Amino acid sequence: MAQLFYLNRSDDYTRFTQFLKGNIALSESTREAVNQIITGIVSEKDRALIAFTKKFDGVSLKSDELLVSEEEIEASVNTLEDCQKDILKASFERLWKFHEKQIPTNLTWKDEDSVTLGWIWQPIQSCGLYVPGGTATYPSSVLMMGVPARIAGVKSIALTVPPSNALDPHLLYASRLVSVDRIYRVGGAQAIAALAYGTETISAVDKIAGPGNSFVTEAKRQVFGQVGIDMVAGPTEVVVVSDNNSRPDWVAADLIAQAEHDPLSRSILISDCEKFVSKVFLEVARQAELLPRKDIILQSWNSNGAGVIVDNIVQGIELSNEIAPEHLQLNLNKPEQYLDRISNAGSVFLGNWTPEVLGDYIGGPNHVLPTSGTARFFSGLAVWDFMKRSTVLGVPEESFGKLGRIAERMAVKEHLEGHANSIRIRMNEIEGSTNE
C-alpha cells in the first residue's frame, strides 16, 4: 500500500521529505561498474562493446552486426500495416508543429557606442539518441528526441537500441520519420560510452540524449565533458494535484499509468480531501489487478506511491514546487488559475481531460523531462538542446578608446599585464593617429 501523509503534521512533513529521497540514492558499486565499462570501451572499443553486450544482454554479435543494415530496417518496416504507420505519423506531425515554434532567432544590434552586439545559433554537428529497452519498446522516444534534433538542423543522428528491441518495426519506422542516419544494436552504459568516445564501428558524437536505467544515467554523468548530455534523469514520476470534484477512477488510472513503467517509478497524489484520496487508493488496488503489468504496478505503488493531504489546493501547489516533479497533473476545474503559482515542473497537464499519457505520445510537448527534483534547474528536451549559441561583439575604432580604457584598468587591477598590453597597443595607434 502506498504511504499516506498529512502535511499539517510536522512529523509527516519530515517523513515525506525522507520518502522523496528514498529512491534517488546511487550505490558506489554502480559508479564503479559504470567506470569499468567506460574504461573498457575507451581502451578496447568494439571488442569491449561486443563483450559487454554478451555479458549484459546475452546477445552475441560481431563488429559488422552492431550496425542495423538498411535491408534489416526495410524488412522490418514492411511488416507494419498502414494503420500502424498512420498512428506514428500523427504523433510525428503534432510533435513537429509544436517544436518548430522553438527555433531560436539570431539577433544583432548596435548600441549607443555603435558597438555591434548579439548572438547567433548553430546546430550541433552530431548527436546520439539513446532509446531504452527492457520490458517494452519506445518508438515514441525516437520521435520525441529525433524531431527537435532534426528541426535544429543536426547533420548526423545516431540511434542506439538494446539488441532485443533493435528490429522492432514501430521503432524503426519512427526512426525513418525523423531521418535517423545510423541505428546500432547496443544498449546500457556501454552504448553511452561508445557514443561518447567512439569505437571502430560507432562514431563519437557531440551530444547524447535519452532516458535510461541507473547505469545509463550514471554513464551519462561520467561522460559529460567529453560530450554534452541532455540531462541526468532518474525514475519517471507524476504528481497529481486534485480536488474532490475529479473522478477517483480517472486519477487512479493516471497514477497507475506512471507506476507501470518501472518498479522505481513514483506516483504521488496531493489533495485537500482525505475521503477522495481513500477512494483513489481503493481504485488503484482494483484497477491494478486487471492489468498485465500488475506486478510492476503494485511494486511501484507500494514502494514509491503516496497520498498527501493538504489544507487547500494552493498549499498542494506549493508542495509540488518543492517536489519539482517530472509530470504535474492539475486535475482541477479551473487549472489555468494556478499556472502562475507553478515554479518547478517538467511539464504541466491542465484539467481532467489532459492525462499525462497524452503527453507521452501525441500532445505536442516533449516527454523527455527532468526527474528527481531536477526540474528546479533543468527543462524538458527542446530544439535549442541540439543547438549552441555564439555571442557577437564588434567594436569600431571610434568606440575603442572609451571601452579600451575601462578594459585596461580592469586588467591592471587583476594583474594581467598581457591583457592590458592588448589594449595599450591599440590605444597607442589611436593616440599616434591623433598626434599626427
N, C-alpha and C positions, 0 to 999 in steps of 0.2 A: 504494500500500500504506500502511495506517495505520502510525503510528510505534510503536516498542516501547521501553519504558523499564524500567530496573531500579532500584527505589527505593533499594536499599542502596549504590548508586554515587552519590557526591556530585555528580559532573558530570551524571548523568542526572536527579537531582532538580532541578538548576538548569535543565536543558533542558526538563523537564516544566513547571516554573513559567512558563517563557517560552512554551511551547506553549499554556498556558491563556490567556495574554494575547493570543494571536495573532489572534483574530477578533472582538475587542471594541472595537478602536480605531474612532473615528468621525472621518471626514475633515472638515476645515474647510469644504470645498465643500458637504458635506451640510448642515452647520449653516446656512450662508449661504443655500442653496437653500430650506430649510425656512422660514427667517426671511422670505424674499421671498414665499413662498406665504402665510404668516400675514398679513404686511403687506397683501398684495393682497386677502385675504378681508376683513380689517378695513375697508379703505377702499372696496372695490368690491362686496363682498357677493356676491349671486347672479351678477352679471356675471363676477366673477373665478372663482367656483366653476364656472361653465359653461366658461370659457376653460381652466381647469386640467384639467377633465375631458376636454375635446377634446385638449389637449396630451399628457396622460399616459396616458389610456385610449383615445384615438382614437374617442370617442363624442360625437356632437353632441346636445345636449339644450337644451330651452327651460326657462324657470323652472317652468312648470306640469308639466314632466315629471320634475323632481327627486324629487317625492313619488310613490311607488308607490301607485297607486289601489287601492281595495277591489275593484274589478272585475278588475283585473290579478291581485291576490292570489287571488281566488276562482277565476278561470280556471286559474291555475297549480296551486293546491292540488287542484283537481278531477281533475288528470291522475294523481294518486297512487292506487295501489291500496291497499286496506285493510291488506294485509300490510306495506306500506311505512310506513303511518301507525302501525301497531302497534309497529314497531321503535322509532320515535321516542317513542311513548307510554311504552314500557317504560323507556327511558332517563330520560325526564322524571320518572316516578314514583319511580325509585330516587334520583335526584338530590334530589327534593323531600323524601323521607323522611330523607335524610342531613342536608340543610341546615336543615330546620325545627328540628333539635335545637340549632342555633347561635343561636337567638333569645335575645338577652341579656335579663337581668332587671333591672327597676328596683328600686332599694333605697334606703330611708331608715331612719334610726335616730336615737335621742337618746343623747348621750354623758353622762358623769358631771356635766357642767355644764348639762344639759338643752338643749344645743345640737342643733338638727336638722341632720343631715348626710346625704349620699347622692348619688345620681346618677339621671338619667332618660335613656332612649334614645328618639330620634325618627328616623324615616326621612328621608333627604334628599328634596327635593321632586321632583327630575328627574334623569335620567341619560341619557347617550348610550352605546350599546354599539357598538363597532367590530368588525365581522366581516371578517377578511382575505379576500382573493380570490386572484387569480393562477392557479396551475395546478390548484387544487382549490376546492371549496366546503365550508363547515364549519357544517352545521346543529348539530353538537354544541356549537360555541362559543356559538351562540344560547342553547341550553339551559343551558350552564354559567354564563353571565352573567345570563340572564333569570330563572332560578329563584331565586337568592339576592336579586336585586333585588325580585322580587315578594313573596317571603317577608318581606323587610324592610319592605315597605309603600310603596315608591316610587310616587308618584302618576302620574308621566309618564315613559314609557320610549320613547326614540327609537333606531332602529337604522340604521346606515349600512353599506351594502354596495357594493363596486365594481360599476359598471354591468353588467359582463359576467356577474355572478353574481346580480343583483338579483331575477331571476324564477325562480331555482332552486326547484322546488316543495318539496323537502325543507326547505330553509332557511325558506321562507315558512310551511310547516306548523309548524315548530319555533317560529317567531315567534308563531304563533297559540296554541300551547300555553302560552306564557308571557305572553300578552296584551300583546304589544308594541303601542304606540299609533300609532307612525308609522315607516315604512320609507323611507329615502332612497337613491336610486341614486347614491351618490358614495363614493369611496374615497380612500386616500392621505392625505398630510399636509393636503390641503385639506378633507377630511372632519373631521379633528380640529380644525382652525381654525374651521370652520363651527359645530361643536358648542360650541366654547369661547366664541366671540364672537357667534354668530348671524348670519343673513342675512335677507333679506326672506321666504325660504321656510322656513329651518331656525331653530327657536328655540334660543337658548343654554341649556345645561344646567348643573347644579351639579357633576356629576362624570362623567368619561369612563372607561370600562373596555374592555379588549380588546387582544389582541396584534396586532402588525403588523410590517412590514419596518423597516429602519433609518430611513426617512423618517418613518414613523408614530411610531416610538419617539421620535425627536428632536422631532417636533411635540408629543407629549405632554409631553416635558421642558420645552419652551419655553412652553407654555400653562399649566403648573402655577402656581397662584397666582391666575390668572383663574378657573380651575376646579380641582376636585380630580381626581386620577387614581388608578387602582388601583395601578400600579407602573410602573417603567421596565424593560421586558423586551427581551431580545436574542434571538438564535437559540435554538431549542429544543435540549435536551440530555438525555442519560441517562448515569448511571454504573451499571454492573452490577458488584457485588461477588460473586464466585463462587468456590467451591472446585471441585475436580476430580470431585465427585460429581454435578455438574449435567451435562446433556446439551449438548455443544458446538453441535449444530444448533439447539437451542432458544435458547441465548444469542445465537448469531449472528443468528437471526431477530429477536430483540429489539433488537439493535444496528442492524440494517437498518431496522426499523420507525421508528426515530428518524431515521436518515440520510435516508430518502426524503422527509422534509418539505421539505428545503431544502439547497442546496449548503453553506450555513454551519452546518447542524446538527452537533452534536457527540455522538459515541458513544464512551464510554470503558469498557473492561473492566479491572477490577482483580482479580487472582487470586494465590494463593500457589503456583500450579503452572504452570511455563513450558510444559510439554507441552500442558496444557489450553488455554492461550492460543493456541498454534500451531494446534491443531485448530479453534478458533473462527475464527481468521483464514482458514483454508482454507475453512471453511463459509461465511463471509461472501462470499468470492470466488465460490464455487459458486452460492449462492442468488441473489446479486445478478444474475447473468447470466440468470436465469429470470424476472425481474420487469419489468413495463412501465416503471417509473421507474428503470431500471438506470443511466442516465447521471447522474441526480441522486444516486442512492445512492453510486455509485463516486466521484463528485466530492467528496461529503461525507466519505465514509470515507477516501479517500486524503489529503484535506487536513486533516480535523479528527477523524479516528478515532485511537484509541490503545489500546494494551495496556500495563498496568503490572504488573510482577512485584514482589510484596511478600514479606516473610518469613513473615507469618501474616495471618489474616483480621482480627485486631484492628488491626494496622498498616494494613490496607486500609481499615477503617472510619475510622481517624484521617486517612488521606489524603483520603477522601471528605469529611470535615468541612472540610478545607482547601479543597477544590473548591467546596463548598456547592452541590451540583447541583440543578437543577430536579426531576429524577426520580432516585430512588435505588432500584434493584432489589437485593434481597438474595437471590440465588439460592443459598440455603444450606439445609441440612436443618432447622436449628432457628433460623430468623432472629430470632424474638422475643427470644432471649437477648442480642441486640446492640442492641436498641432504646434502652436507657438510655445507650448509648455515642454515639448519633447526636445531634449538636448543630446541624448545619446541613444541611437538605434541604427542598425544597419539598413533596415527597410521597414517602412510603416504601412500597415494594411488597414484601410478605413472601412469600418462597418461590418455588419453581419453577413453581407453578401460578398465579402472580399477575403476568403480564406487564404492563408499563406500558400497553399498548394497552387493557386492560380499563378502566383509569383514564381513558383518552381518551373513553370512550363511556358506560359503564354501571356502573362500580364503585360510585360514590356520591360520593366526594370530588371537589372541583373540579379541572379540568385547566388553569385559568388560574393559572400558577405563576411564582414568581420565577426568573430565569435569570442567567447570567453572574456567579455568585458572590453575587448579592443575596439569596439565602436566608439569609445571615448576619443580615439585618435586615428582610426582607420575608417575608410569609406568602402562601399561596395565597388566591385570591378566596373571600370568605365573606359571610354575611349582614351581619355588622357593618361590612363595607366600604361598604355602602349605608345606613349609619346614622351618627348622630353622638351624642355623649354630652354632656349638660349636667350639671355638678355642682350640688348643692343645699346651701345654708347658711342656717340660720335661728337667730339669736341672741336669746333672750328678754331682757327688761330686767334681770332679776335676775342674768344672767351677763355683762352688758355691761361692768360695771366691771372685773372680773377680766381679761377679754380686751382691753378697751379700753386699759388702762394699758400692757400689753405692746405693742400696736399703735402707741400714741402714741410710746413710747420708740424703737421701731424707725424710725418716720417721721422723728423728730428726728435720729436717727443718720444717716439718708440725706438730710438737709437738704431734706425735703419738708414744709414748714410747712403747706401746704394739706391734705395728708394728715392731719397732726397735728390741724389745726383741725376736721376732720370728726369726729374722736374727741372733742376737747375740748368742742365744742358740745353733745354728748350727755352728756358727763361733768358739765358744768355743770348740766344738767337733773336728773341724778341727785342731785348734791350739793345743789341747791336744794331738791329734794323732801325730802332727808334733814334739812336745816337747819330746814325748816318743821315 
